[in-house]
Amino acid sequence: MGGGWARRGSGVPLAQRVRGGAAPAPERPGAYCPGRHCWVSGAVDAEGVKRPGLLLEWRQVAGRWEGRVTYVARLRPLEANGGWAVVEEWLPAELLTPL
């Protein structure tokens, strides 16, 4: 499951995938952005809700895929602003779903 979201054996790298019917972005320096929106299950605040996140990269560890994501979570609920903070962490692919 290379990249975590493609059908097994599709052979198309994540960087080259486009939505059906959409034309690929023109190739120009600095045009490529590896970030992808995703839903994060199992957020560090353990509130049991999916958080919107940004998938930054993939890696394979011990034969399993993990994604490095950033998202916001409520870490300090007693603070005046509700305690929201930005979290960046590696999570198993099964906790990430496309938006």
C-alpha positions as CSV (number, residue, x, y, z in Angstrom):
1,M,0.0,0.0,0.0
2,G,2.6,2.5,-1.2
3,G,1.7,5.9,0.2
4,G,-1.1,4.4,2.2
5,W,-4.2,5.4,0.0
6,A,-3.7,3.9,-3.4
7,R,-5.2,0.6,-4.4
8,R,-2.6,-2.1,-4.0
9,G,-0.4,-2.4,-7.1
10,S,-1.6,0.9,-8.7
11,G,2.1,1.8,-9.2
12,V,1.4,5.5,-9.3
13,P,3.5,7.5,-6.8
14,L,1.6,9.9,-4.5
15,A,3.3,12.9,-6.1
16,Q,1.9,12.0,-9.5
17,R,-1.7,11.3,-8.6
18,V,-4.5,13.7,-9.6
19,R,-8.3,13.6,-9.2
20,G,-10.2,11.8,-11.9
21,G,-10.8,14.2,-14.8
22,A,-8.4,16.9,-13.5
23,A,-5.4,17.9,-15.5
24,P,-2.0,17.7,-13.8
25,A,-0.5,20.9,-12.6
26,P,2.0,22.5,-15.0
27,E,5.6,21.6,-14.3
28,R,7.4,24.7,-13.1
29,P,10.0,25.3,-10.4
30,G,8.5,25.5,-6.9
31,A,5.1,24.4,-8.2
32,Y,5.0,21.0,-6.5
33,C,3.6,20.9,-3.0
34,P,3.9,17.5,-1.1
35,G,1.3,18.4,1.5
36,R,-2.1,16.8,1.4
37,H,-5.2,17.4,3.5
38,C,-6.3,14.4,5.7
39,W,-8.4,13.4,8.7
40,V,-6.5,12.3,11.8
41,S,-8.0,9.7,14.0
42,G,-6.5,9.1,17.5
43,A,-5.4,12.7,18.0
44,V,-3.2,13.2,21.0
45,D,-6.0,15.0,23.0
46,A,-8.0,11.7,23.0
47,E,-11.3,13.5,22.6
48,G,-12.5,10.8,20.1
49,V,-13.1,13.1,17.2
50,K,-11.3,13.2,13.8
51,R,-9.2,16.3,13.4
52,P,-8.4,17.9,10.0
53,G,-4.7,17.7,9.4
54,L,-2.0,18.2,6.8
55,L,-0.1,15.1,5.7
56,L,3.5,16.1,5.1
57,E,5.3,12.9,4.1
58,W,5.2,9.1,4.3
59,R,7.7,6.6,5.6
60,Q,7.8,2.8,6.0
61,V,8.8,1.4,9.3
62,A,9.0,-2.4,9.9
63,G,6.9,-3.0,6.8
64,R,4.1,-0.6,7.8
65,W,3.4,2.9,6.5
66,E,3.3,6.0,8.7
67,G,2.5,9.6,7.8
68,R,4.0,12.7,9.3
69,V,1.0,15.0,10.0
70,T,0.3,18.4,11.6
71,Y,-3.1,19.2,13.2
72,V,-4.5,21.1,16.1
73,A,-5.5,19.5,19.4
74,R,-6.8,20.6,22.8
75,L,-3.7,20.0,25.0
76,R,-4.4,22.4,27.9
77,P,-8.1,22.7,28.5
78,L,-7.8,25.1,31.5
79,E,-6.1,28.0,29.5
80,A,-8.1,31.0,28.5
81,N,-7.9,30.2,24.7
82,G,-9.1,26.7,25.3
83,G,-5.7,25.2,25.2
84,W,-5.4,24.5,21.4
85,A,-1.9,23.8,20.1
86,V,-0.3,22.6,16.9
87,V,0.8,19.0,17.0
88,E,3.3,17.3,14.6
89,E,3.8,13.6,14.8
90,W,4.2,10.3,12.9
91,L,1.0,8.2,12.9
92,P,0.2,4.8,11.4
93,A,-1.5,5.0,8.0
94,E,-4.7,3.4,9.3
95,L,-5.3,6.5,11.5
96,L,-5.2,8.8,8.4
97,T,-7.9,9.2,5.8
98,P,-8.1,11.5,2.8
99,L,-10.4,14.6,3.1
